[in-house]
C-alpha cells in the first residue's frame, strides 16, 4: 500500500483499505463521515479519539465488534455491488474520512460553523492524496455545509430514496463526482439506499472509463 503523508491539519487519519487502489470494480470510493466524539469506558473515564481513531475503529469492527453505523454502510454497498463478496472485501476496497477534525463532546453535540469551515482544507488534502473516482457524503447536514461545488448539484436517480450528485475539483485536471446519501442512523434503510449507491458507482465508473 502507498505510504501517505498527510499535513498536520489532518488530525484524524483516514481508513484506507488494503485493496483501495483497485477499488470496487475498478472505482476508487471515498466515504466521508461527519465527526468523531468522546466516550466513557467501562470505568467511567472519558476517552478522547486519537489521530488513528478511524482506522482503529474500522479494524475493531472487522475483528467482530459490530458497529451499527458501519454495518449499515457495508450492507448498502454489499447489496449494490455484486463484485463485493464479504464485509472484509468491502472495507478493504474503500477509504473512510471523518470530515470534522476535532472530537465532539458527545453524540448529541453538533459541529459549529467554524468546524465546517476549518475542515475543508484537511478534506481537500485527503482527497488529493487518495485521488478517489467518487465521493459519498454520509449526511444531509454535512452536504449543506460543504463549499460551493464546481459542478452544480443535480438529481441523477430516484427510487425509494433520491440520489443527488455534484462535483469538486480536488486536482486541477478534473472534477470528482460527489454523491449525497443519508446519514446511517436509526432511520437509515440499507435496502432503500442500495439502488442509489449502485447507480452512483455506475456513473462514476462510466466517467472514469470516459476519462481514460
Secondary structure as UniProt FT lines:
FT   TURN            8..9
FT   STRAND          15..16
FT   TURN            18..23
FT   TURN            25..26
FT   STRAND          29..33
FT   STRAND          39..40
FT   TURN            42..43
FT   STRAND          46..47
FT   TURN            51..52
FT   HELIX           53..62
FT   TURN            63..64
FT   HELIX           68..80
FT   TURN            82..83
FT   HELIX           87..91
FT   TURN            92..93
FT   STRAND          94..98
FT   TURN            107..108
FT   HELIX           113..130
FT   STRAND          134..138
FT   HELIX           140..144
FT   STRAND          151..158
FT   STRAND          162..171
FT   TURN            172..173
FT   STRAND          174..181
FT   TURN            186..187
FT   HELIX           190..211
//
